[in-house]
């Protein structure tokens, strides 16, 4: 197979995510030997990450590869332009970039500088693509969701949670963003840490199993380590970090200094404790939701109501402050919302009424 045919074949395989590691290294070496083609291919990769690809952008790529690639091969590599945006255009003049790279290719000393510039361009394009091209997975209230990422990471999302990650998720970009609660099982790769960003904290691991709870409306962020090692740092102050061991649970209080009611109290950034299984069933409280169990231990009734809202996809209004402040302990597994409320009535004196998707609780 001719060298040019080979490189275009490898381009197509990488764009379709069918390339092997050995072929990826071969493609990298071939592109390194041809700076102009490398630049054009970077533009093609960027086009695949765009939500809207303009005809002008495609025409710029065509001008770079004019005479070097059969039209049908180039057409196969380019993403489709949305209907209504394609217009017949005269052949574009040869790009100034093409002339620049031809001069650079003729001067061996400048090639190194060109490749360095291309590497920087590659990093910029990838960062831009990561900023705009994101996948979002949502577990609506009343449901759970399970996904597996390209690196083999398995993730379970609890009710009322959202996870976003780059469309081109890879070993070089193992970063996700979480709002809500998720259980992660991450394959070990010491050279490529896996990172979870929440509103208040960043959790980084090297291959482990852990649970993160960071709902938007919560005043705390929790990280529970089942096995392996994770490091937790503050989003706004990355130098403040702590490394956790298996069987530990970390709680980050999200209330900043100066919050009403806590002005005179020291603000605890991190609070680490050992996991304490639920005595009656020996379940790990923090991960029992994976088994469809809701375990609560010394929980304020008002806080438990928020968990129940997510679990049962229902709104709960507690009209009595004293009732909301009761401390409750127990477990829900197969109960529906009415059965769960009746079980709570054995602990807390209250009355309830269910109207459509709302529960009204009075003393």
N, C-alpha and C positions, 0 to 999 in steps of 0.2 A: 504493500500500500504506500502511495506517495506520502511524503512528510506532511504536505498541506492537508490532504484528505484525513490523515491521522489526527492532526490537531483539531480539525473541525468535528471529527467524531467524538473526541474526548470532551470538547466543549459541550456538545449535545448531551453526553452522558452525565456531565456534572450538573447541568441545568435541570435535568430530569431526575437528579438524585440517584442515579444508577451507576455511578462511577466507583471503582474499587480504590482502596488506599494506594495501591501501586500505580494505578492509572492517574490518580490525583497528583502524585509526585511527578509522573511523566509529563502531565499537562503543565505543571508549574515550571519544570525545566524548559519545556518548549516555549512557553510564554516569556521566560526570562531572556531567551535568546532573540526575541523579537519585540522590542519595546513598543512599537507602533501597534502591533496586534494585541499586545497586553492591554494597552489603553482602550482599544476598541472593545475588547472582551469585558473590561470593567464596566463600560457603558451598557453593554448588553445585560450584564448581571444586575446593574442598577435598575434598568428598565423592567426587569422581572419583579423587582420589589416595589414598583410604583403602582399606586391605585389607578392613576390616569396617565397613560403614555401618549404624548402628543406626536403628531406626524413630523413636526420639526425635529424632535429628539431622534426619531427613527431615521430621518433623512441625514442627520449628522453622522450616525453610525454607518449608513450606507456610503457616505462620502469617504469615510476612512478606509472602507474595505472595497472600494470601487476597483475592479480589475483583479482583485485577489481571491474572490470567492464567487462561485456560481450563484445567481440570484435565488434559485430554489433552495440552496443550502443556507443562505443568509436568512431567507424567509422562515426556514424551519427553526432557526435559533432565536429569532425575535419574537417577543410576546405579541399577541394580536392587539391591534389598535381598536378601541371601541367604535362601534358603528356610528357613522355620522361625522367622524373626525377625519376620515381619510379623504384626501383630495389629490387629484393628479397634480404633480409639481414637477417643474423642470429639474434636470439633474443639478444637484447642488455643486457649487465650486469646491474644489479640493480644500479641505480644512487646513487652516493654519497650523493646527496640531500635527497634521500629517507631514507638512514640510519641516516642521521643527524636529520631528522624530527622525526624518530621513537625514537631516544634517547631523543629528546626534549619533545616528548609527554609523555615519562615516567617520566620526571622531571617537576612537576608542576610549580616550580619557573622559569624555563627556557621558559615555554610556553609564558609568557608575552613578553619576549624579542623576541621570534620567531614571534609572531603576529606583534610586532612593525616593525620587519625587513620586514615582508610580506607587511605591509602597505606601507613602503617606496618603496618596489619593485613594488607594484601596481601603485604608483604615477609615478615611472620611466617608467614603461611600457606604461602607458597612455600618458605620455609626448612624448615618442618616437613614439607612434602611431600617435599622433597629428601632429608631425613633418613630417612624411612620408605619412600618409594616409589622403589626402586632396581631397575634391571635388572642381571643378572649374566650374563656370557658366559664360558664355561669352555672351554679347549682341553686336554682330557685328555692325559696322557702318551702319546706315540706319534702325536699328531695335531697339525694346525695349523688355525686358524679365521680366517675373514675376515668382517668386518662393515663396514657403512657407516652412520654416524650421521646424524641429521636435518639437520645443517649441511653434509653432504657429506664429512666427515672419513672417510677410509678407514683401517681398522686391521687389521693381521694379527697374530694371537696365536700365539706359539710354544708348543711342547708344555709342559704342566704350568703353564699361566698362567691367571690370572683377571682380568677387567676388569669393574668396576662403574661405572654411570653413572645419572643420574636418568631415571626413566621419561618425564618431561616435559623431555627434553633440548632446549635451544634456544640461540639466540645469546646470550641473557642468562645462560645457565648452562652454559657450555662447560667442564665439569669432569668428569674421570674419575679412577678409582682403579685402580692396577695392582699386581698381585703376579705376578711372572714377567717375561716378555720380550714386547715388542710393537714393531711398526714402524708409525709414524704418518705419514700424508700429509694435512696439514691445509690447507684452503682459507684464503686470506689474508683477514683481517678485522681491521684495525688497532684498531678500536673495541671488539672483543670477543675478547680473548686466549683461547687454548685452554690449559688447565692439566691436567697429569698429576701426581697425587699418588702417591708410593710411600712405603714405610715410613720411609725416611731423607731423601728429597729431594722437592722440588717442581720440575717442569719447566714453564716457561711459554713459549709461542711465539706469533708473530703471523701464522703461515701458512708452513709449511715441511715438510720431510721429515726425520724423525729416528727413531732406534732407542733404546729404553730397556730395560735389563736390570736387574731388581731382584727376584730370587727370594727367597722367605722365608728359606731356609736358607743364603743366600750372605753372605759377609763384605764384599762390595763392591756398589756400585750404579754402573751404567755408563749414560752417555748419549752417543750418537754422532750428530753432525749431518751430514746429507748435503747439504742446501741450506736457505737461509733463515737465520733467527736464533732461538736459544732462550736462555733465561736459567734457570740452575739455582740453587736456594737450598736451605738446610737446613730440613727440616720443623720442627725444634725451635729453630732460630735463623734466621728468615727474613731477617735483616739480612746474613747471610753468603751472598753470591751471586756468581755469575760469569756473564758473557755469552760465548757461544760463537760461533765463525765456522764456515762450511762446511769440511768435511774434518777437523774436530777431534773428539777423543774425550775425554770426561771420566770419571774414575774417582773415586768417593767411597768412602773406606775407612770401613766401618761399625764397626770396633773402637774403642770409646771409650778414653780415657786410663785407665790402670790395669788394662787387660786383661793377664792373665798372659802373660809373654813379651815384652811391649812397653813395660814401665813406663819404661825408660830411653831409649826412642826417641821422637823428636818425632812427633806425630800429624799426618799430612797430611790436611787436610780435602778439598781438591780437587787432583787431579793431571790436567793436560791435556796431550795429545800429539797429533801428527798421525796420521791414518789411514794405515796401511801395508798396501797390498794384498798378498795372498798371492803370492809370487814366481812360483810354478809356473803359476798360473791367472789371476792379476791380479784375483781376486775380492776384494771388501771383506769381510774376515774377519767383522766384526760383523753384517753383514746377509746373509751367504751362506746362512743357514738358510731364507731366503725361496725359494731355489732348491733346497731340500732337501739342502743341503750342510752338513756339520759340519767346519769347518776349525779346527784347533788348532795353536798355535805356541808352542813352549817351555812347554807346559802340564804341570803335575804329573799323573801317571797317575791319582792319586786324584781330582783335580778333573775330569779328562776322564771318569772313570767316572760322575760325577754327571750330566754332560751326556748320556752314553750312556744312562743310566737313563731320562731324559726322552724321548730320541729313540726308544728301542726299547721303552719301557714294560716295563722289566725291572729287577730288583734286582741290584746287583753288590756282592759282599763281597770285599774285598782283605785277605787274612789275613797278608800280609807287609808290614811298614812300609817296608822298603827298596824293594820293588816299587812301592808307592804313591807314593814320592818321586821316581821316575824322571821326567826331563823328556822329553816326546814332541812331535813335530811331524808333521803329516800332514793328510789329508783323507778323509772318508767321504762317499759320494754314493749309490750304489745298493746298497752292501753290507748284508747282513742282519747280525744280531748275531754269529753264528759267524764269518762272513767278516771282519768288522771286528776281532774278537779275534785271528784268525790273522794279519792284517796287522800288528797291534801286536806279535805275538810276534817279528817280524823286528827290532824295536827293543828290546824289553824281554824279558829271560829270565823267563818265567813259564809256568805250566800252568793250565788252566781246565777247569771242569766245569759244564755247563748242566743244571739240574734244574728242570723246570717253568718258572717265570718268574724263576728266580734263577741268577746266575752266581757260582761260587766260584772265586777266584783264589789260587793258592799259588805259591811260588817253585819 
